[in-house]
Amino acid sequence: MRLTRTLFKRGWWRPWDAPPKYGSLIKYGPLKWKDYQSPFVEPPYWYKWSTTSPYHPIEQHKILSAEHVGWYKNNFWKQKIIPPDEWLYQVGDKVEILEGKDKGKQGDVTQVVPQGNIIIVGGLNTKYEKRGKLKTKLLVSSNTLIFFSTDGEIRRREEPLQHHEVSLLDPTDKKPVEVEFRVNETGQRVRVSLRTGHVVEWPPEILYDGTKKESYVCGDKDTSYEEACKRTYKPTMEFWEDELKALYNIKDPPRRKTYWY
């Protein structure tokens, strides 16, 4: 019985000609979304955050199979989680890397995952990975080495950085500086440089289609900010069922009186 459990746990019951583990999910990806959690459900506490969305079919399969439970038991004490009110970075910020092989280089933040303390800087802190079988041919012509790849490919991928491994730049001299949150005259939270006292402005918010939120033009099916802020609900002391009946002119037989003794 113990051997059977081990075999099933390791997946040795799969036939040799079976498709890959995630082959069906990749082939029928859009059809599998209904089988997983909705985006309004938070992943479990032991989930290993990455640059991939936790609601992707492959990531959801990892959650259902509890793939990251063992990793969490051995690495939970290494995690450095930043509270939401202390998170300083946003997509579009210009930062300087403080640690690693690209220390001292500056770049733009392209992705942030506050839940996993992950910051991606475009084009920096990269790692080359090989996919497929790579066969190279070396040609020498006029003291120049040229490599040709016949099969496979080599891709460059940005490695994640943590919150303390990057720093914002002061708007006056473009050098790394420590900042803190303060409240300005209008009641908004701003980032202020501790060295010069200048405000480090937030970058413009970018929508999913790549346009700036400030320059977005509302269409016919969009609700404007002014229309959404209108106060159209008038509270009353009645139950919500009675309010709906009065709104749609629904008449019910009179209720039976109840008496308390």
C-alpha positions as CSV (number, residue, x, y, z in Angstrom):
1,M,0.0,0.0,0.0
2,R,2.8,2.4,0.8
3,L,4.6,1.6,-2.5
4,T,1.3,2.2,-4.4
5,R,1.0,5.7,-2.8
6,T,4.5,6.5,-3.7
7,L,4.1,5.5,-7.3
8,F,0.9,7.5,-7.7
9,K,2.5,10.5,-6.0
10,R,5.5,10.5,-8.3
11,G,3.3,10.2,-11.4
12,W,4.7,6.8,-12.6
13,W,1.3,5.6,-13.5
14,R,1.3,7.8,-16.7
15,P,1.9,5.8,-19.9
16,W,5.1,6.5,-21.8
17,D,3.2,7.9,-24.8
18,A,1.0,10.2,-22.7
19,P,1.1,14.0,-23.6
20,P,3.1,16.4,-21.4
21,K,1.8,17.2,-18.0
22,Y,0.5,20.6,-19.1
23,G,-0.1,19.8,-22.7
24,S,-3.9,19.7,-22.4
25,L,-3.8,23.0,-20.4
26,I,-1.7,24.7,-23.1
27,K,-3.9,23.3,-25.9
28,Y,-7.2,24.1,-24.3
29,G,-6.1,27.0,-22.2
30,P,-9.1,29.4,-22.6
31,L,-11.5,26.5,-22.1
32,K,-9.9,25.6,-18.7
33,W,-10.4,28.9,-17.0
34,K,-13.9,28.0,-15.8
35,D,-12.4,25.0,-13.9
36,Y,-10.1,27.2,-11.7
37,Q,-10.5,30.0,-9.2
38,S,-11.8,33.4,-10.3
39,P,-9.4,36.4,-10.2
40,F,-11.3,37.6,-7.1
41,V,-10.1,34.7,-5.0
42,E,-6.6,35.2,-3.5
43,P,-4.0,32.4,-3.9
44,P,-3.1,30.4,-0.8
45,Y,-0.5,31.6,1.6
46,W,2.0,29.0,0.5
47,Y,1.9,30.1,-3.2
48,K,5.2,30.9,-4.7
49,W,4.7,34.3,-6.5
50,S,6.4,34.9,-9.8
51,T,6.1,37.1,-12.8
52,T,3.4,34.9,-14.2
53,S,-0.2,35.5,-13.2
54,P,-1.5,33.1,-10.5
55,Y,-4.7,32.7,-12.5
56,H,-2.9,31.3,-15.6
57,P,-4.0,27.7,-16.2
58,I,-0.5,26.3,-15.5
59,E,-0.2,28.2,-12.3
60,Q,-3.7,27.2,-11.2
61,H,-2.7,23.5,-11.8
62,K,0.2,24.0,-9.5
63,I,-2.1,25.4,-6.8
64,L,-4.5,22.5,-7.1
65,S,-1.7,20.0,-6.9
66,A,-0.1,21.9,-3.9
67,E,3.2,22.0,-5.7
68,H,4.6,24.9,-3.6
69,V,3.8,23.5,-0.2
70,G,7.2,21.9,0.3
71,W,9.0,25.1,-1.0
72,Y,7.1,27.2,1.5
73,K,8.0,25.0,4.4
74,N,11.7,25.4,3.7
75,N,11.8,29.0,2.6
76,F,9.0,30.9,4.4
77,W,11.5,32.3,6.8
78,K,13.5,33.8,3.9
79,Q,10.6,35.8,2.5
80,K,10.8,39.6,2.9
81,I,7.3,40.9,2.5
82,I,6.8,44.6,2.2
83,P,3.6,46.0,3.7
84,P,1.3,47.7,1.0
85,D,1.6,51.1,2.6
86,E,5.4,50.9,2.4
87,W,5.7,49.8,-1.2
88,L,7.6,52.5,-3.1
89,Y,7.8,51.4,-6.7
90,Q,5.4,51.4,-9.6
91,V,5.6,50.5,-13.3
92,G,7.5,53.3,-15.1
93,D,9.7,54.4,-12.2
94,K,13.4,55.0,-13.0
95,V,15.6,53.1,-10.5
96,E,19.2,52.2,-10.0
97,I,20.3,48.6,-9.1
98,L,22.2,48.4,-5.8
99,E,23.2,44.7,-5.9
100,G,24.1,42.1,-8.4
101,K,26.1,42.0,-11.6
102,D,24.4,45.2,-12.9
103,K,25.1,47.2,-9.8
104,G,25.1,50.9,-10.6
105,K,23.1,50.7,-13.8
106,Q,19.8,52.6,-14.2
107,G,16.6,51.5,-15.9
108,D,12.9,51.5,-16.0
109,V,10.6,49.3,-13.9
110,T,8.6,47.1,-16.3
111,Q,6.8,44.9,-13.8
112,V,6.1,44.8,-10.0
113,V,4.6,42.0,-7.9
114,P,4.2,43.4,-4.4
115,Q,2.9,40.1,-3.0
116,G,6.1,38.3,-3.8
117,N,8.5,41.3,-3.4
118,I,9.4,41.1,-7.1
119,I,10.6,44.0,-9.2
120,I,11.6,43.6,-12.9
121,V,13.9,46.2,-14.5
122,G,13.8,46.2,-18.3
123,G,17.0,45.0,-19.9
124,L,19.0,44.6,-16.7
125,N,19.8,41.7,-14.4
126,T,19.2,39.3,-17.2
127,K,19.9,35.7,-17.6
128,Y,20.3,33.7,-20.8
129,E,18.5,30.4,-21.1
130,K,18.6,27.8,-23.8
131,R,15.4,26.2,-25.2
132,G,15.5,23.1,-27.4
133,K,18.5,21.5,-29.0
134,L,21.1,24.1,-29.9
135,K,23.6,23.3,-32.6
136,T,26.1,26.0,-33.4
137,K,28.3,26.5,-36.4
138,L,31.4,28.6,-36.1
139,L,32.6,30.7,-39.1
140,V,35.7,32.8,-39.2
141,S,35.9,35.6,-41.7
142,S,38.2,38.6,-41.5
143,N,39.0,37.9,-37.8
144,T,35.3,37.8,-36.9
145,L,33.6,35.0,-35.1
146,I,30.0,34.3,-36.2
147,F,27.7,31.8,-34.6
148,F,24.7,30.3,-36.3
149,S,22.1,28.3,-34.4
150,T,20.3,25.6,-36.4
151,D,17.9,24.2,-33.8
152,G,16.6,25.7,-30.6
153,E,17.0,29.2,-29.4
154,I,18.6,31.3,-26.7
155,R,16.4,33.8,-24.9
156,R,17.3,36.7,-22.5
157,R,15.1,36.9,-19.4
158,E,15.1,39.5,-16.7
159,E,15.7,38.1,-13.2
160,P,13.5,39.5,-10.4
161,L,14.9,41.9,-7.9
162,Q,13.7,42.7,-4.4
163,H,12.6,45.9,-2.8
164,H,15.9,46.6,-1.1
165,E,18.0,45.9,-4.2
166,V,16.9,48.9,-6.1
167,S,16.6,52.6,-5.3
168,L,14.6,55.6,-6.7
169,L,16.5,58.5,-8.3
170,D,16.5,62.0,-7.0
171,P,14.9,64.3,-9.6
172,T,17.7,66.9,-9.2
173,D,20.9,64.9,-9.7
174,K,19.5,61.5,-10.9
175,K,21.3,59.6,-8.1
176,P,19.9,57.0,-5.8
177,V,18.2,58.4,-2.7
178,E,16.1,57.2,0.2
179,V,12.5,58.4,0.2
180,E,9.6,58.4,2.5
181,F,5.8,58.9,2.2
182,R,4.3,62.3,3.1
183,V,1.0,64.0,2.6
184,N,0.9,67.2,0.6
185,E,-1.5,70.1,0.8
186,T,-4.2,68.3,-1.2
187,G,-4.2,65.2,1.0
188,Q,-2.3,63.0,-1.5
189,R,0.5,60.7,-0.5
190,V,3.8,61.6,-2.3
191,R,7.3,60.3,-2.2
192,V,9.8,62.8,-0.8
193,S,13.6,62.6,-1.1
194,L,15.3,62.6,2.4
195,R,18.4,64.2,0.9
196,T,17.1,67.1,-1.0
197,G,13.4,67.3,0.0
198,H,12.2,67.2,-3.6
199,V,9.1,65.2,-4.5
200,V,9.6,62.0,-6.6
201,E,6.6,62.1,-8.8
202,W,4.6,58.9,-9.5
203,P,4.8,57.7,-13.2
204,P,1.7,57.9,-15.3
205,E,-0.6,54.9,-15.0
206,I,-0.5,52.7,-18.1
207,L,-3.7,50.8,-19.1
208,Y,-3.8,47.3,-20.4
209,D,-3.8,48.5,-24.0
210,G,-0.6,50.5,-23.5
211,T,-2.2,54.0,-23.3
212,K,-1.9,56.5,-20.5
213,K,-4.8,56.7,-18.1
214,E,-4.8,60.5,-18.2
215,S,-5.1,60.6,-22.0
216,Y,-7.9,57.9,-22.3
217,V,-11.1,59.1,-24.0
218,C,-14.3,57.6,-22.8
219,G,-16.4,55.8,-25.4
220,D,-20.1,55.2,-25.7
221,K,-20.1,52.2,-23.4
222,D,-17.8,53.7,-20.8
223,T,-18.9,55.4,-17.6
224,S,-17.2,58.7,-16.9
225,Y,-15.8,59.6,-13.5
226,E,-18.4,62.4,-13.0
227,E,-21.3,60.1,-13.8
228,A,-20.0,57.4,-11.5
229,C,-19.7,59.9,-8.6
230,K,-23.2,61.1,-8.9
231,R,-25.3,60.3,-5.8
232,T,-28.4,58.5,-7.1
233,Y,-29.4,56.3,-4.2
234,K,-31.7,57.7,-1.6
235,P,-31.6,55.6,1.6
236,T,-34.8,54.8,3.4
237,M,-35.9,52.8,6.5
238,E,-37.5,50.1,4.5
239,F,-36.1,46.7,3.5
240,W,-34.5,46.4,0.2
241,E,-37.3,44.1,-1.0
242,D,-39.8,46.8,-0.3
243,E,-37.7,49.4,-2.1
244,L,-37.6,47.2,-5.2
245,K,-41.3,46.7,-5.1
246,A,-41.9,50.4,-4.8
247,L,-39.5,51.1,-7.7
248,Y,-41.0,48.5,-10.1
249,N,-44.6,49.0,-8.9
250,I,-45.0,45.4,-7.6
251,K,-48.1,44.8,-5.5
252,D,-48.1,42.0,-2.9
253,P,-51.1,40.8,-0.8
254,P,-51.0,42.5,2.6
255,R,-48.8,40.8,5.2
256,R,-50.3,38.9,8.0
257,K,-50.0,40.6,11.3
258,T,-47.8,39.0,14.0
259,Y,-48.2,39.4,17.7
260,W,-45.6,38.9,20.5
261,Y,-46.6,37.6,23.8
